[in-house]
Amino acid sequence: MSQSLSKIYVHCVFSTKNREPLIKDSMRNDFYAYVVGTLSNLHSYVIEVGAHQDHIHILCTLPRTISTADLISKVKTSSSKWFKKQGVANFAWQNGYGSFSVSASKLSVVKKYILNQDEHHNKTTFKDEYRRFLEEYQVEYDEKYVWD
């Protein structure tokens, strides 16, 4: 085969440092556009971005030329700078992240989930939501190393 091709969909989730509620409603649309631009520059196609006050969900493709860790690192680094330019001087992301594979047949389900963040978080915390993802995807973890 002379050409390398791939189509891998990932649902990336990470929170602000200590789950501080620093993502304000008034800045969300500009923030989403910034994240889409950052990922586009990395050759990742974004299906959906959604955030709540203390975390973000990104549904996108994983380019074949970059690792998941590098993709998320670049998004975190550039968006942290963006928040600081918006006047959120103490902005920081948590050290870790979650990244979960999504089949093409489930894209609409995950997209709908991301679009309904405010509704979800009227009923559950980010910690509980994240634990549910870890259990659903059968990710082994030690609670004392998940949060910072």
N, C-alpha and C positions, 0 to 999 in steps of 0.2 A: 504494500500500500504506500503510495507516494505522498499522501496528504494526511495530516493529523487533524482529526475532527472530534469535537465533543460537545455535549449539551448537558451540563450538570446544573440543576437548580438547587439553591441553598436558601434556607431561612436562617438568617443571622440575628442574634439577640444579644444585647449587652446593655448594661445600666450605667448611669452616672456613678461616680465614686460615692460610696456609702448611700446610694440611692437618693441623693439629694434631688429635690424637685426643681431642677434648673431649666427644664425645657418648657418655656412659657407658650401658651396658646398663640399669642401674638406673633411669635417668631417661627412657628411650625412650618408654614408654607415655604418661606424662604430657606429654612433649614433643609426641608425635603428636596428642594430644587438644588441646593448645594451638594447634598449627598448624591443625588442622581448624576450631577455633573462630574463629581469625583469618580464615581464608579464608571461612568461612560468613558472617561479618560483612561481607565484601566481596562477597557474593552469588555466591561460587564454590562449586560442589559438588565435594567431594573424593572421588575414587574410591579412591585409595590413597596412603599416606605410608609411607616406609621410609627408614631411615638406617643408616649404618655409623658407625664412630668419627669419621670426618672429613668426612662429606658427607651430603646428604639428597636424596631423590628424592620428587617430588610429582606425582601424576597427578590433574589437576583440570580443571574447565571454566574457560574465560576469560570472565568477565562482559563483556557488550557495552559496559559503561560505563567500563571501565578498561583501560589498556594493560598488556601483559605486564611491562614494566619497572616500572610502578607497583605491580602485584600483587606481584612478587617483592620489591621494595623494602619494602613494608609487612610482608611476612612476615619478611624479614631483620631489620628494625628491631625489631619487636615480640618476635620470638623471641630476639634478642640480649639484650634486657632481661629476658626470662624466664630465660635461662641465668644471667645475673648475679644475679638474685634467688634462684636455686638454689645460689648459692655459687661459680659458675664465673666468678670476677672478670675473668679475662683473655679471656673469650669474644669472638670476632669472626668474622664471615663474610668470605669472599673478596669482592673488589670485584665481580667478574663473575658470570655465570651462563650456563647453557645452557637453552634452551627449545625443545622440539621438538614439532611437531604430531603428533597421533595420530588415526588414523581410528577411527570407532566399531567397525569390524570387528576392530581390533587391541587394543582395551582390555583384554581378558582376558590377552593375551600380555604387555603392559606391566605390568599389575597383578601377574602371576606373577613377572615379573622383579624388580619392586620388593620383593616379599615375600621373595625369596631373596637379599637383599644379603649376609648373612653367608657364605653358600655361595659366591657369586661372588668375594668378596674373600679367600677362602682361596686362590684361584688367580690373582687379578689385582689390581693397584693401582688406586686411583681415577684416577690420571693415565692409565693405559692404557685403563680403561673409558671415560673421557671422550673421549679421542682416537678411540676406536672409534665413539662416538656422532657426533662431528663428521664422521668419514669416511662413516658410514652415511647421514647426512642431507646429505652433500655440502656441508658448511659450510667455506668457505675461512677459514683462520686462520693466524696467525703465532705459532709456539710461544712466542716470547719475550714475547708479550703475554697469554698465556692464564693464566699462574700468578702468584699473589702470595702 
